[in-house]
Amino acid sequence: MRSIKAANKQEVIDLAMQGSGSIDAVLDMCLKNDTSLTEDVTNGQSFLTADMRNKFVTQHFETERVKPSSAPGDLPDGIGFWIIGLDFKVS
């Protein structure tokens, strides 16, 4: 059984894809790690991977050094992103 460490802005579903090659493995991974699908993942947190589902996908992630990440980032802010009447009030 392999172990995988979470990178910045990764969620459990990203780790399942990276570790087993398919999002189908996310529930198995949650059960193995006694975690929830919606739990916040911290950078460097270790998880046991689920059984391999698609070897070609995991090889691609390793070869190309790709780490899928789907956690939301900071939303842009400032006058260039404000909408009159919603964020920006004219008095």
Protein Blocks (a to p, Z undefined) as FASTA:
>chain_A
ZZddddehiafklmmmmmnopaklmmmmmmmnopafklccdehiacdddddfblmlmmmm
mmnopacdfbdcdddedjklpcehilmccZZ
